[in-house]
Amino acid sequence: MQQIEGWLKRGNLKGFLLMISELIEYGFDDSDWGAFQVGLESAVQVEDWFYYPLDGRVSICVEISCLDEEGDIDVKVFFPAEEPCLRQQIRAVWMVFNRLDVSPDVQLID
């Protein structure tokens, strides 16, 4: 597994997760988002990071820091080494979600 890590605007987390799920053809839905919300709240009391797998065409794992620093959070994305294009795709999504403010109610259009 390879890893990319950096910061992300907390308000853009849902949109970021939706888009990286699209990259791997995973159907991220409200139940996934609910798991993130509950997991982040629970993890604050237990540990500093919340871990969540996304299994689509390939499997990736997302770790999110529960510590919010002025609206920013630390994020790590783990992905298979045999998917070299995925690194650049995730970086591109990350760049967009760090430069734009996206509604927390963002949804994909089918």
GINOR-V35730 format. One record per backbone hydrogen bond with DSSP energy under -0.5 kcal/mol. NH is the residue of the N-H (numbers start at 0). CO is the residue of the C=O. E is the energy in kcal/mol with one decimal. If there is no record, write none. Layout:
BEGIN
NH CO E
NH CO E
END
This chain:
BEGIN
1 78 -3.5
3 76 -2.2
5 74 -2.2
7 72 -2.2
9 70 -3.3
11 8 -1.8
12 9 -1.6
15 11 -2.5
16 12 -2.6
17 13 -2.5
18 14 -2.3
19 15 -2.5
20 16 -1.9
21 17 -1.7
22 18 -1.7
23 19 -1.1
24 21 -1.1
25 20 -3.1
27 25 -1.8
32 28 -2.2
33 29 -2.6
34 30 -1.9
35 31 -2.1
36 32 -2.4
37 33 -2.6
38 34 -2.8
39 35 -2.6
40 36 -1.8
41 37 -2.8
42 38 -2.7
43 39 -1.2
44 40 -0.6
44 41 -0.9
45 41 -0.8
46 42 -2.8
49 63 -2.7
51 61 -2.5
53 59 -3.2
55 53 -0.7
55 57 -2.2
56 23 -4.4
59 53 -2.6
60 77 -2.1
61 51 -2.8
62 75 -2.8
63 49 -2.8
64 73 -2.9
65 47 -3.4
67 65 -0.6
68 66 -0.6
68 71 -3.0
69 67 -0.7
71 68 -1.5
72 7 -2.7
74 5 -3.2
75 62 -2.7
76 3 -3.0
77 60 -2.9
78 1 -2.3
82 79 -1.5
85 82 -1.0
86 82 -0.7
86 83 -0.5
87 83 -0.7
88 84 -2.0
89 85 -2.8
90 86 -2.4
91 87 -2.1
92 88 -2.2
93 89 -2.8
94 90 -2.5
95 91 -2.0
96 92 -2.3
97 93 -1.1
97 94 -0.6
98 94 -0.9
98 95 -0.9
99 95 -1.6
101 99 -0.6
105 102 -1.8
109 107 -0.6
END
